[in-house]
Amino acid sequence: MEVSRRAQAIRPFVVMDLVARAKELEAEGRSIVRLEIGDPDFPTPDVIMRAAETAMADGSTHYTQSLGLPLLRDTLVTHYAEHYDVAVDSDNIVVTQGTSPAMLLLFGALLDPGDEVVMPDVCYPAYPNYVNFLGGVPKLVPARASDGFRCRPDEIRAAIGPRTKAIMINSPGNPTGAVLGDSDLAALAALAEETGVYIASDEIYHGLDFCGPDRTILSYTDRAFVLNGFSKTYAMTGWRLGYLISPPEFVRACEKIQQNFFLAANAFVQHAAVAALTEAKPDVARMRAIYDQRRQYLVPALRELGLTIDCEPSGAFYVFADARVWGSDSLALCRRLLEEAGVACAPGIDFGDGGEGFLRFSYGTDIDNLREGVARLRAWANRAV
Ligand SMILES: Cc1ncc(COP(=O)(O)O)c(C=O)c1O
């Protein structure tokens, strides 16, 4: 009996193999500077922890409504009004166990077999995997470093065909840290309205934009799904909470998927998320300022090592650097850096063929680690290149 074709088609996330190897080396006593993971090093802010403890003590340990706690959905409505000046209807919000399950709801509600989703190459690898898994077809459009990792509008337009249901965007982006500006979002919204496709906007790194205000696609068009979650901005990756804001015509479909596959998101974590939205603003500002200091250290430090960074990251906590000066096979290079330099980073190939030759460095780790990582890379490059 064979593994299903659907499961076989999922591309492995090779950075996870590197994580496993890094842990093995650490268990053998080697010191490894871990720059490969997209997980904030900050503890979850106290106000959020306390809200979860209180909610548990108060008995919030049972199923909630499948769409999510009304209190959290109402708090999200207030958050969108205050943070973006956008009116969201609480009926269109589905609370999920992380942004990842929200992708299953979105694509599950939207795609029939053979339907297409236009997305950037490079992008977060779950997007093409989800689309493939559901029988859809990812249509990749190059996002070149020389264009600031933005897809060219004419290439997006050319990729849209009769079976296209959505254009996937992610700003600030993983793995690039690139941010789409006002005119980019306005142009995408106009294209969606002209062609009748939806924009699927992953906004999980909102709150971590160093150069300007967060911009939600909902300020530009209603033909949009928003994916978001608490993992990154609030340092809550392990809590598993996210949400989908859907056009009204898809909410019932999403609700049915949620009811059957997940039932509901964690009850006390939903209460903690209310505290995140209402009480953790100073914590988010503090973490953002620290990430920004790290970014300002790491970008020039990597350039000094000889890596090319055409597009300076302005959001999230990643630097996506062209490392072909050290080797063009990004996975082989990552393996060498791990074994020979004791530095773990993510291979660009994980994020699409367009990422080959690049390395992703995460600065979700403290500045001393970053300095140590850079020193090790410098010593390695002097020896090996
Ligand atoms: C762009 C992007 N979207 C979604 C996710 C997954 O987030 P969650 O922890 O909410 O499932 C990640 C995690 O790295 C990400 O980088």
The ligand as a Tripos MOL2 file, in Angstrom:
@<TRIPOS>MOLECULE
LIG
   16    16     1     0     0
SMALL
NO_CHARGES

@<TRIPOS>ATOM
      1 C1          4.0790   34.0000    5.9180 C.3       1 LIG1
      2 C2          3.6420   33.0560    6.9740 C.ar      1 LIG1
      3 N1          2.3440   32.7280    7.0600 N.ar      1 LIG1
      4 C3          1.9120   31.8520    7.9750 C.ar      1 LIG1
      5 C4          2.7820   31.2450    8.8570 C.ar      1 LIG1
      6 C5          2.2370   30.2470    9.8530 C.3       1 LIG1
      7 O1          1.7630   30.8910   10.9480 O.3       1 LIG1
      8 P1          0.9770   30.2130   12.1540 P.3       1 LIG1
      9 O2          1.9550   29.9750   13.2470 O.co2     1 LIG1
     10 O3         -0.0350   31.2670   12.5440 O.co2     1 LIG1
     11 O4          0.3110   28.9810   11.6490 O.co2     1 LIG1
     12 C6          4.1290   31.5650    8.8240 C.ar      1 LIG1
     13 C7          5.0900   30.9220    9.7360 C.2       1 LIG1
     14 O5          6.2840   30.9810    9.5790 O.2       1 LIG1
     15 C8          4.5740   32.5050    7.8490 C.ar      1 LIG1
     16 O6          5.8600   32.8540    7.7490 O.3       1 LIG1
@<TRIPOS>BOND
     1     1     2 1
     2     2     3 ar
     3     2    15 ar
     4     3     4 ar
     5     4     5 ar
     6     5     6 1
     7     5    12 ar
     8     6     7 1
     9     7     8 1
    10     8     9 2
    11     8    10 1
    12     8    11 1
    13    12    13 1
    14    12    15 ar
    15    13    14 2
    16    15    16 1
@<TRIPOS>SUBSTRUCTURE
     1 LIG1         1 GROUP 0 **** ****
